[in-house]
Amino acid sequence: MRINLEIPQGKRTRLYRFLEILPGLISYGAIILLFILSWLDPIIGSIYLFALISATLVKAVSTAYRTVQGYKVMERAGRVDWRKRMEDLENPHDAYERLHDDNSKSYHFLEHLENLKLMAAMPGDYPDPTKTLHVIIMAAYNEGIETLGPSVEAIKKTTFPNDRIIFALAYEERGGEAMEKTAKLLAEKYKGVFKDLLLIKHPADLPGEIVGKGPNLTYAGKEIADYFKKKHLPADNAIVTSLDSDNRMAPKYLDSVAYEFITHPNRQHLSYQPVSLFMNNIWDAPAPTRVIAVSNSFFNVISTMRPHALRNFASHSQPLQALEAMDFWSKRTIVEDGHQYWRSLFFFNGDYSVLPIRIPIYQDAVLDETFWKTVKAQFIQVRRWYYGASDVAYVGSKLFVRRERRPVPFRKLFPKFVRLLDGHITLAILAPIVAFGGWVPTVMNLSGRSMVAFNLPNVVSVVETFASIGLIVSILVSFRMLPKRPAKYKKGKSLLMVAQWILMPITSILYQSIAAYYAQTRLMFGKYMEKFDVTKKVIKTREQKHS
């Protein structure tokens, strides 16, 4: 069954509008309910609060465990020689005969043996590893060569053969003459490095498009599909990776993706999600944005350990054939990356999933010319991310319909809808509940006769102390993930990397709760965010420093 994959523009149906209002309604309602219950009966209010705080404790412990687990899995994946694994796939029978007596019992090795065995038994069912192509689409608006250059250089230095990489710079006409000049400089510098280098300029103000990254990627994707037809290249053996201008892939990333693409029979119904780590300029960023960057990096590490809940985020890879069939990315949302999961899920009628790739793609933390510009830019970035709450209505409108119109069975889609809704509500309410919730039953206990309400702040404090164990674990892991300290910074900078975590309560409220409420409030009142606010990424000189 083919369905309309696009987000509606203009007037929405009543169901769609209700679902747009729903996240904000519940998020505001959860806070208001605490005051109402505490006013009616401080004990009931205390029980309600304690239930929310206890859930926080459980999540904190789970976060600590998943962070350590995810980091170890990522380390193991990083030690695998994915180029050698790809070479093994070229002759799986001989490779299996050579390796099956090996004493290694690691998960990756045993999985590789099983893949070789299956490919040897069914040679015609798998793509030719020597003909697999990678297409890299790097979206750019007005970034300079100092930002784009290192990102292209990282692609050049991957272990995957450059003569099977097609690099496309998808740049905006809105970027003006400076962007045009930068595109030509890149084309000249990397001429002959890749199988081909394409400059694709996305025209401004095309009908039916918002001002955003999705339209740019889609325009580039269609140009690439035409390129494949003209060059008589096999689209069914090509993998497309979308990158932002500051994204620098680890050397083994492309080989790891190609390996997973080849060895999974359902390859066209998968997308391949790397671990996005905001670490490129982490030593240069000011303390508040460092906390946000490391926290988001942790979230992405943890997400790889929950494949059932994993969705597309930032950079990701997907087969060209599948992208062309679904008309690429949405041109009507500023959160095209996360939305792509739902778009793909509905296009394939539920037969779609995101495969975790435990090899990182490194990104920049937010950094502008001054501290206060950086603080503002960080808020603009996270409010854009949290506008992903708009997907609640998109998913719900496909869920709460008659069975014959539903693209995915109710029993499969409903849990995903609940997780999506719960995630955005938690973003909004968690920080203020933890920071101030313990005082609400006390303040609302006007008679002062409830000892439960009177002692609740102390109880909450104890729970928060246990929850801080998760934070301590995260701090320790963060030091393992940090790139080497630049020579321009003294050893004392490392101490600031620990001290910065005292800002966690502030950053959680400002950059998590308030940003989430902002996005959800816009949706409630139909004030849609239809312009992608580009986050500025300044390259710091030796003299520029933030604390």
SVG drawing of the C-alpha trace seen along z (x, -y; Angstrom):
<svg xmlns="http://www.w3.org/2000/svg" viewBox="-11 -38 63 63">
<polyline fill="none" stroke="black" stroke-width="0.4" points="0.0,0.0 1.4,-3.4 0.7,-6.3 1.4,-10.0 4.7,-10.4 4.7,-14.2 3.9,-16.4 0.8,-18.5 1.1,-22.1 -1.5,-24.7 -4.7,-23.6 -4.5,-20.3 -7.2,-17.8 -8.7,-17.9 -6.9,-14.7 -3.6,-16.1 -4.0,-19.4 -4.9,-17.5 -1.8,-15.4 0.3,-18.5 -1.1,-19.9 -0.8,-16.6 3.0,-16.8 2.7,-20.3 -0.6,-19.5 0.8,-16.6 4.1,-18.4 2.4,-21.4 -0.3,-19.2 2.3,-17.1 3.7,-20.1 0.3,-21.6 -0.9,-18.3 1.8,-18.3 0.5,-21.6 -3.1,-20.5 -2.5,-17.1 -0.3,-18.8 -3.0,-21.4 -5.7,-18.7 -3.6,-16.4 0.1,-16.9 0.6,-13.1 -1.0,-12.3 1.2,-15.1 4.3,-13.6 3.4,-10.1 3.0,-11.5 6.3,-13.3 8.2,-10.4 7.0,-8.2 8.5,-10.7 11.7,-11.0 12.1,-7.2 11.7,-6.9 14.6,-9.4 16.7,-7.2 16.1,-4.1 16.9,-6.0 20.1,-7.4 21.4,-3.9 20.4,-2.6 22.2,-5.5 25.4,-4.8 25.3,-1.1 24.5,-1.7 27.2,-4.4 29.9,-2.0 28.5,0.8 28.2,-1.3 31.7,-2.7 33.2,0.8 31.2,2.0 32.4,-1.1 36.0,-0.4 35.8,3.2 34.2,2.2 37.0,-0.3 39.7,2.4 38.2,4.6 40.0,4.4 36.9,3.7 39.0,3.4 40.3,6.9 36.7,8.1 35.6,6.6 38.4,8.4 37.3,11.6 33.8,11.1 35.3,11.1 36.0,14.9 33.9,16.0 34.5,19.7 38.3,19.5 38.2,16.9 36.0,19.3 38.3,22.2 41.2,20.1 39.6,18.6 37.2,21.2 39.9,22.9 41.0,19.6 40.7,19.7 39.2,16.2 35.9,16.2 35.0,12.5 31.5,11.6 32.7,9.7 34.8,12.6 32.1,15.3 29.6,13.1 32.1,12.7 32.5,16.4 28.8,16.9 28.5,14.3 31.2,15.9 29.5,19.3 26.2,18.0 27.7,16.1 29.7,19.1 26.5,21.2 24.5,18.6 26.9,16.7 24.3,15.1 22.3,13.5 24.9,10.9 26.3,7.8 29.8,7.9 32.0,6.3 34.4,5.0 31.6,3.0 30.0,1.4 29.9,-2.3 29.7,-5.0 28.0,-8.3 28.8,-11.1 26.4,-14.1 27.8,-17.0 25.2,-19.7 26.6,-23.2 25.1,-26.7 27.8,-29.3 30.6,-27.5 34.2,-28.3 37.0,-26.1 38.4,-26.0 35.3,-24.0 34.6,-21.9 38.2,-21.1 38.9,-18.9 35.6,-17.1 36.4,-16.2 40.0,-15.3 38.5,-12.8 36.6,-11.1 39.8,-10.9 41.6,-9.2 39.1,-6.4 40.2,-2.9 37.6,-2.4 39.0,-2.8 38.7,-6.4 38.1,-5.3 34.7,-3.9 33.6,-7.0 31.5,-9.7 31.6,-12.9 28.8,-15.5 28.9,-18.9 25.3,-20.0 25.4,-23.7 22.8,-26.4 22.3,-29.1 21.4,-31.2 25.0,-31.0 25.9,-33.5 29.2,-34.2 31.3,-33.2 29.8,-29.7 30.2,-29.4 33.9,-30.3 34.4,-27.8 32.7,-25.0 35.1,-25.7 38.1,-25.7 37.1,-22.3 36.5,-20.9 40.0,-22.0 41.8,-20.8 40.2,-17.3 40.1,-16.9 41.0,-13.3 40.9,-12.1 37.5,-10.3 35.7,-8.4 33.9,-11.6 33.3,-14.9 30.0,-16.7 29.0,-20.2 25.3,-20.4 23.8,-23.9 20.3,-23.8 18.2,-26.7 16.6,-29.1 12.8,-29.4 11.6,-26.3 7.9,-25.7 6.8,-23.3 10.0,-23.5 10.9,-25.0 14.2,-26.7 16.1,-23.7 18.6,-20.9 16.0,-18.3 15.2,-20.1 18.9,-20.5 19.6,-16.8 16.6,-15.7 17.6,-18.0 21.2,-16.5 19.8,-13.0 17.7,-13.4 20.7,-14.8 22.8,-11.8 20.1,-9.3 20.2,-10.9 24.0,-10.8 23.9,-7.0 21.5,-6.5 23.7,-8.5 26.8,-6.7 25.1,-3.3 26.1,-2.7 24.3,-0.1 22.1,-2.0 21.2,1.1 24.9,1.4 25.3,-2.2 25.1,-3.5 24.4,-7.2 25.7,-9.0 24.5,-12.4 26.9,-14.7 26.9,-18.2 29.8,-20.4 31.6,-19.8 31.2,-16.0 34.4,-14.0 34.0,-10.3 36.4,-7.9 38.7,-6.1 36.9,-2.7 33.3,-4.1 32.7,-3.5 34.1,0.1 32.0,0.9 28.8,-0.4 29.7,1.5 30.3,4.7 26.9,4.5 25.2,3.5 26.5,6.6 26.0,9.1 22.4,8.2 19.9,9.7 17.3,7.1 19.8,4.3 17.5,2.0 15.1,1.8 17.8,0.7 19.6,-2.5 23.0,-2.6 23.5,-4.9 26.9,-5.8 27.7,-7.1 27.6,-10.9 30.2,-12.4 30.4,-16.2 34.1,-16.2 35.9,-18.0 36.3,-21.2 35.4,-20.2 38.5,-21.7 37.7,-25.1 34.0,-25.3 32.8,-27.1 31.8,-25.1 28.0,-25.2 28.2,-23.9 30.8,-21.3 28.3,-19.9 25.6,-19.7 28.0,-18.3 29.3,-15.5 25.8,-14.7 24.5,-14.4 27.5,-12.2 26.6,-9.9 23.0,-9.7 24.1,-8.6 26.5,-6.0 23.6,-4.7 21.2,-4.6 23.4,-2.1 22.7,0.3 19.0,0.1 18.5,1.1 14.7,1.5 14.4,-2.2 17.2,-3.5 16.2,-6.2 18.1,-8.2 20.0,-11.2 22.3,-13.7 24.5,-11.8 23.3,-8.4 23.6,-6.1 20.9,-4.6 20.9,-2.7 20.4,-4.9 17.8,-2.6 15.7,-2.9 16.1,-6.6 15.1,-7.1 12.0,-4.9 10.7,-7.0 11.7,-10.4 14.6,-10.9 14.1,-13.1 11.2,-15.3 11.2,-18.9 8.8,-20.1 10.5,-19.6 13.6,-21.1 14.3,-17.8 14.7,-15.7 17.1,-13.3 14.9,-11.9 11.8,-12.3 13.5,-10.0 13.0,-7.1 9.2,-7.4 9.2,-8.2 11.1,-5.0 9.1,-3.0 5.8,-3.9 7.2,-3.6 8.3,0.0 5.0,0.8 6.9,1.5 9.6,3.6 12.4,1.2 14.9,0.7 18.0,-1.3 21.2,0.8 23.7,-0.7 27.2,-1.2 29.6,-1.4 32.1,-3.6 31.9,-7.3 31.4,-10.4 32.8,-13.4 30.9,-16.7 31.6,-20.2 30.2,-21.5 28.4,-24.8 30.9,-27.7 30.4,-31.3 32.6,-34.4 31.7,-35.3 30.5,-33.4 27.0,-34.9 26.6,-34.3 27.6,-30.7 25.1,-30.4 22.4,-31.7 23.4,-29.5 23.3,-26.4 19.7,-27.1 18.8,-27.6 20.3,-24.2 18.6,-22.2 15.2,-23.9 15.5,-22.7 16.3,-19.2 13.3,-19.2 11.0,-20.3 11.1,-16.6 8.0,-16.6 6.2,-17.5 6.7,-13.8 4.1,-12.9 1.3,-14.2 2.9,-12.7 3.1,-9.2 -0.2,-9.5 -2.0,-10.4 -0.9,-7.1 -1.7,-5.2 -5.2,-6.3 -6.9,-5.6 -8.9,-2.6 -6.9,0.6 -7.0,0.6 -5.4,-2.9 -2.7,-2.1 0.7,-1.5 2.1,0.4 0.1,2.8 -1.2,1.1 0.5,3.5 3.9,2.7 3.4,-1.1 1.7,-1.9 4.8,-1.1 6.9,-3.3 4.4,-6.1 4.4,-5.9 8.2,-6.0 8.3,-9.0 5.7,-10.9 7.2,-9.9 10.7,-11.0 9.6,-14.5 7.5,-14.8 10.5,-13.6 12.7,-16.2 10.4,-19.0 9.4,-18.0 12.4,-16.1 14.8,-18.9 12.3,-21.2 10.7,-18.2 14.1,-17.1 15.3,-20.6 12.2,-22.1 9.5,-19.4 10.5,-18.4 9.4,-21.8 6.0,-21.9 4.1,-19.6 5.8,-21.6 4.8,-25.0 1.3,-23.8 1.0,-22.2 -0.6,-25.4 -1.6,-23.8 1.9,-22.4 0.5,-19.2 1.9,-16.8 5.3,-15.4 5.6,-13.5 5.4,-16.8 7.7,-18.5 10.4,-15.9 10.0,-15.3 12.9,-17.7 15.2,-15.6 14.0,-12.4 14.3,-13.8 17.9,-14.9 18.8,-11.4 17.4,-10.0 19.3,-12.6 22.5,-11.6 22.1,-8.1 21.2,-9.3 24.5,-11.3 26.3,-8.0 25.3,-7.9 26.8,-11.4 30.1,-10.4 30.3,-7.3 29.5,-9.6 32.3,-12.0 34.8,-9.1 33.8,-7.8 33.9,-11.3 37.6,-11.5 38.2,-8.3 36.2,-9.8 37.9,-13.2 40.4,-13.9 43.9,-14.7 44.3,-18.0 45.6,-20.6 49.1,-22.0 47.7,-25.5 45.9,-24.5 47.6,-23.8 46.9,-20.8 44.5,-22.9 42.1,-22.8 41.5,-19.1 40.3,-20.2 37.8,-22.5 36.5,-19.5 35.5,-18.0 34.3,-21.3 32.0,-22.0 29.6,-19.3 28.3,-21.6 26.5,-23.4 24.5,-20.2 21.3,-21.4 21.4,-24.8 22.0,-23.4 19.3,-20.7 16.7,-23.3 17.8,-25.9 18.9,-23.6 16.6,-20.7 13.4,-21.7 12.9,-25.3 13.9,-24.3 11.5,-21.4 8.7,-23.5 9.5,-26.2 9.2,-23.7 6.0,-22.1 4.4,-25.4 5.0,-26.5 3.2,-23.3 0.3,-23.9 -0.4,-27.2 0.3,-26.2 3.4,-28.5 5.3,-26.1 9.1,-26.2 9.7,-26.1 13.2,-27.6 16.4,-25.7 18.5,-28.1 22.1,-27.2 24.3,-26.8 27.5,-28.7 30.8,-26.8 33.7,-29.1 37.2,-27.8 39.2,-29.1 42.7,-30.7 45.4,-30.2 44.5,-33.4 40.7,-32.8 39.8,-31.0 36.7,-30.2 36.6,-28.8"/>
</svg>
